[in-house]
Amino acid sequence: MTTALLVSILMTVAAAATPILIAALGELVVEKAGVLNLGVEGMMLIGAVTGFAVSVTTGVPALGAIAAMGTAAAASLIFAYLTLTLTANQVATGLALTIFGTGVSALAGAPFVGITTGTLGLLFPPALAEDPMLRLVFGHSPLVYLALILTAAVWWFLKHTRAGLVLRAIGESDSAAHSIGYPVLRVRYLAVLFGGAMAGLAGSYYSLVLTPMWAERLTAGRGWIAIALVVFASWRPGRLALGAYLFGAVLTLELQAKAAGFSMLAPEFLSSLPYLATILVLALISIGRKGRATAAPACLGQPFRAST
């Protein structure tokens, strides 16, 4: 295997892993606060179509990415109001948000089918990426670097800041946190908004970086993978990054196998390999924790009603 081919494969792995990682980091913060939002896929689609529409209209892809974060956060606010204020069932509401996002994105994106737009481009000058090895360092989209920075930032926030400690305390025992004066609903609202913004940014990656065009269901179910990775990574940002890049690696191998005309296995089976491999490996990682207390927040998915 030539150096150029190896670098190309590694670049593809990073590109495939980035949106999964960004969306999963947002969901991790949401779940650490004790809220289960299954609407990640719907919010990603809303972000994807919004980012593409704004990019086409303004000619500024970066503005599209910002708009994607805003609209997906607004969609998450609907979920937050229904589940946190009205105490609706979080699972049902999350599923409804995914259905809503799928339908709205298809409707809003209909006028943009078949149109292309500019991409977010590179963070560093192209001259730095002329050499294959330097390209591996300097040749990525800005969102690839942002995803890695976000991983470290979320870890630091949850582990070493007072606000992160409060968020984790609310996820473990909302009633106890409320009794000592922590604003449970406010913290959960902010966590859900952050998760929505990250899902929107992840969705915009598909329409502004990977495939600068719009098509229905562009995210192809990656939002569900993001949710699964949070669980199998035991709610840890480092394992989350490992799982996302594992998914990217297997997805790249699947694409390489199809490109090479490997026909011994059914195409449908090859397409399922990234999902199966991600779940299998992260499940094996989790088995290593057998006998220890579960890492899931104790109040995950449970409605909170402030005592009077």
N, C-alpha and C positions, 0 to 999 in steps of 0.2 A: 504494500500500500504506500503510495507516494505521500510526501508531506502535505502537498496541496490538498489531496483527497481527505487525509485525516483531519486537517484543519477545517475543511468544508463540513465534514460530518460533525465535528465538535461545535461548529457555529450553528448548525441545524439543531443540535441538541439544546443549546442555550435558547434558541429562538422558540422551540416547542415548549420548553419548561417555563419560560418567563410568565406568560399569562396565567398559567396554573398556579404558580407560586404567588403572584400578586393577589389573585382572588382568594387563595387559601389563607394568606396572611390576614386579610380582612375578616374572613370567617372565623379564624382562630381568636381574634380579639373579641368578636361578637360572642362566641361561645364561652370564652373566659369570663365574660360578664354575666353568664347564665342564660343567654338567649340562643335559641336554635333557629336559624334562618335558612330554610331550604330553598329560598328564592334566588340563589346565586346565579343560576343559569339564566333566569329571566332578566336579572339586572345586568348581566354581561351582554345580553342581546340588546337591551335598551342602550347601554353604553356604546356598543358597536355601531348601531345605526345612527345614533346621535353624533358620534365622532366623525363618521363618514359624511353625514349630511352637512355638518358645520364646516368640515374641511373642503368639501366641494363648493359650498356657498361662499366661503371667505377666502379660500386658497391658502389657509394657514392650518396645517395639520396639528400643530401644537395647541391651537385654540380648540380644535376638535376634541383632543384628548381631555382638555380641561372641561369642556362642555359635557363630555361623556361622564366624567366624575360627578358633575353637578346633577345631571338628570337621573343617573342611577341612585345617587344619594337621596334625591327627591322620592324615587320609587320606594327606597328602603324606609323612608319616613312614613309612607302609607302603612307598611308592615308594622313599624314601631307603634304607630297610633292604635292600630287594631289589636295588637298583642300586648302592649304595655299599658296603655290607657284603658282600653276596653276589655282587656284580658281574654282576647280570643285565643283559640287553640293555635299554638305556634306552628305545629306541623302542617295543619290544614291551610293556614294563612300563607306559609312559605310556598307550599305547592301551588296555591292560587296565584301568588306573585310570579312564579315561573310561567304558568299558563298565560297570565296577563302580559308578561314581558315578551313571550313568544308571539302572541297575537298582535300586540301593539307594534313591535319591531317589524313584523311582516307588512303591516298596513303602512307604517311610516316610511318603510324602505322601498315600497313598490315603485315610486317615481325614480329611484336611483339605481335600479337594476340595470346592469350593462354599462354603467359609467365607472370610470377609474378616477383616482385622485392621487395627489402627491403623498409621499410617505414622510414619516418623522425624520428620516435621514440619519446621519451618523453623529455621534457626540464629538468625536475627534476629527481633525482634518484628514481627508482621504490619503494624503501623502504618508501618514504614519502607518497606514494599513497596507502598503504595497507589498511588503515582505509577508509571506504566509504566516510565520510565527507571530509577527507583530500584529497581523490582522486578527489573530485569535484574542489579542488583548485590546486593541484599539478599533476593531471593525464592527462593533455591535451597535444596535439601536440604543438610544439613551435609556429606554425602559428596561433593558437587560441589566445595566448597572444600577438603576433605581431599585429593581427587585432585590438585588443583593444588599443594597443599603437598607432597604425596608426590613429585610430579614434581621439584620443586626439591630436596627432601631427598635423593632417590636420586641426582640429578646431583651434589650436593655430596658425598655419601658416597663415590661412586665416584671423584670427581675430586680431592677435597681432604682426605681422611682416610687415616690409616695403614691402618685396617681395610679401607677400600675398595681401597687399593693392594694389600694382601695378597690380597683376594678376586680382583682382576683378575690378579695374578701366578699364582695357582693355576689360573685359567682358561686362562692362556696356556701354562704349563708346570708341570704338577703335580709332576713328578719333580724339577725344579729347586727348586721351592718346598719340597718335602719335604726335600731335601738340606740346605737351610739352616735347617731347623727349624720351618717353618710347618705347623700341624696341618691337613692337606688335608681329611681326612674330616670333621673337626669343622666347618670353615668351610663345606663343602658341605652338611652336614646343616642348619646354621643357614640357609643360603641357600634350601634346599628348603622348610624350615618357613616362612620369610618368604613365599615364593612361594605356598604353600598358604594361608596366612592372608589374603593379598591376594585370591586367587581366591575364597575363602569370603566375604570382605567384598563383592566385586563381585557374587557370586551373591545375597547378601542384599539388594542394591540393587534387584533385580528384584522380589522378593517383599515388600519392606518400603517401597519408594518408588514405583517405576514402576507396578506392578500389585499392590496389597496383597492378593494372593490366591495360591493355589498351583495349578499345573497341570503335568502331565508335560512334560519338556523345556522348561521355562520360559525358559531362557537362549537357546534357538533357535540354537545353534551359535556364539554370540559368543566362546566360549573359543578356538575355532580362529582367529577373526579376531585375537584378542589375540596368539596365537603368531605368526601371519603378520606382524603389525605390528612385532614385535620384529625380525624379519629384515629387512623392508623399510625400517625406520627405522635400520638399520645399528647397532643396539644403543646408540642415543643417546636419552636421556629426552626431550629437546626435540622431536626428530622423532617420537618416539612420541606425544607429546601432539598434535602436528599431525595425525598419521594418525588418531588416535582422534576428534578433532573433525571431520576430513574425513568419516570414516565417519558420524558423527552428522548432519552436514549433508546428505549424500546420502540417508541414511535418512529424514530429515525431508522432503526434497523428494519422495521416493517416497510418503510418507504423504499429503503435500499433493496430489500428482497423483491418488492414489486417491480422496481426499475430493472432489476437483473433478470426478470422473467422467471422467478422461482415459482414453479407451478405444482409442486408436490402436495401443497396444502391449499385448501379452499381460501379464496380471497377474504371471505367473511371471518375465517379463523385468524388470518394474519391481521385483520383490522382490530380484532378483539385482544390481540397480544399485549398492547400497551396497558390496557386496563387490567388484564389478568396478572401481568407481571408486577405492576405497581401494588396491587392489593396483596399478592402473595408475599413479596419481599417485606413490605411494611408490616404485614401480619406476623411474619417470622421475627421481626425486630420487637414487636409488641409481646411475643411469647416469652422473650427474654426477661420480661417484667413479671412473669407468673409468680404469684405469691405475694406481690406487693400491692398496695392500695391502688385503685384505679386512678388515673390522672384526670378523668372527666370531672368538670366542676359539679359539685353536689346539687346545685339548683338548676342545672341545665334543662331548659324547656319547661320549667315550672313557673306558673304565673305568680306575680307578686301583688299582694294586697296590703297596703299600709295599715297597720293597726292604729286605732284611734285612742 
